[in-house]
Amino acid sequence: MMAYPATAQPDTGTLTTITQAQQLGLVGASTLSVPMPFESRIVLFESIRVAGTSHAPDIDATMCQMSDEARLELVREPDNQADGWAIRVEHGGKKIGYVPADKNEVLARLMDGGKALGGEHVSRELRGTWWNVHMEVYLID
């Protein structure tokens, strides 16, 4: 808060502003906190293929339950023996595949650095016995 000499009194406008800031939690016990702006999405890939869908357990049921533009979770697998940059793609906690190896290193580095990434279902098509699934990948900032 502002310090005033003993003889000077703050005007009512200043007191109102300080009171409003305290009510909003912006000032208090010698700290000033700034509220975070609204979350935004930065699209990294508009459409990327989900790899390994034919190896996902119960993939047919998962695909049938998934709505258009469904949210997909990206889960880092740093201990994956096949690929140290592996990122698993899930819907509702069920694995549907992986981010392709030729696209995952930069995304994995972002995730390892604490950045939040997400995915959104773009398209799916059953081709014989496997699902061709595409998703958008974005950074949540």
N, C-alpha and C positions, 0 to 999 in steps of 0.2 A: 504494500500500500504506500501511498504518497505520504511523506513527512511534511508537516507544516510547522512554521515557527509558532511559538506560544501565542503571539499576538494576532496572527493571521488565521482566519477561519475559511475552510473550503466552501465554495459556493454549492448550492443545492444540486446543480447539474452534475458536478463532479461526484457528490455523494451518491446520487442516483445511479450513475454509471458504475461506480465501485460496488454498490449493492447488487446491481444486476449481474456484474461479473462474478461476484461471490455466489449468487444464486445459481449461476450456470456452472459453477465449479472451475472457473477460469483463473481465479486468484484465491489465495488463502495462505495459511501458515508459511509465509515467506517463499512461496513457490508460484510460478506462473506456468500453467499447462495450456497447451493449444489443442483444441479438438482436431481429430483426424478428419480429413475431407472424406467425401463419399468414396466407396470402393469403386475402382474402375477396372475394366478388362482391356488388356493389350493383347491382341491376337498375334500369335507367333506362327501358327500354321492354319490356313483356312480349311484345308482338307488333307488329312493324313490317314493312311491306311493303318488299321489295327492288325498287327502281325500275330500269328499263332492262334487264331480263333479255332482252328480245327483241333487244338489240344486242350481247349478250355472245357472243364467238366460241365455237363448239362447246359451247353451253349444254346441249344434249340429253345429250351424253356426260357432262358434269360433273354434271348432275342425277341421272343413272343411277348414277354412282359414289358420290354423296353419301349417307351413312347418316343415319338418323333421329338427331336431336340432335347432328349434326355441328358441330364447331367452325368458325366463320367468322372470317376475319381482316378487320379494318377498317384501311384504308390511306388516310391523308390525302393529298389532291391539292390543295395550296394554289395551284398554278399552272394549274389547270383553267380554261380560257377561258370555259366555259359557266357555271361556278359556283365562285366563290372559296372556298366552304365545302365543296366536294365531298369525299366519303368513299367510296372504292371498297370494295366487298364482294368478298372472294375466298374460295375454298375450294381448299386444296391448291395455292395459287399461281395459280389460274385465276380470272379475273374472272367474277363472276356478275351484277354490277350495282352500284347505288349506294344509299346511304342517301337517302331522298326529300328533296328540297330544303326542304320545309316542316318537316323534323325535324333537319336537319344542322347548323345554326349553333351551337347550344349544345354538341353533341357535338364539332364541329370546334374550338371554343374550348378545351374540355377537353383534347383531343389536343394542340393547340398549346401548352398550358400544361404539357405533360409527363405528363399522365394516360394510363394504358393502358386502352384500351377493347377489348372483344371481343364476339363474337356467337355465337349458337347457333341452328342451324336449328330452326324450330318446325313449319312445314308447307310443302308444295309441291303444286301441282296444275297439270297441263297443260291450258290452256284454248285450244283451237284450236291455234295455232302459237306461243303464248307461255306462259312459266312464271309462275304466280302463287306467289311465294316469300315466306314470312314468317320473321322471325328475332327472337330476343330480343337486346337490346343491354344490356351490363353494363359497369360500371366495375370494374377490378381494383385493389383497395386492399390 
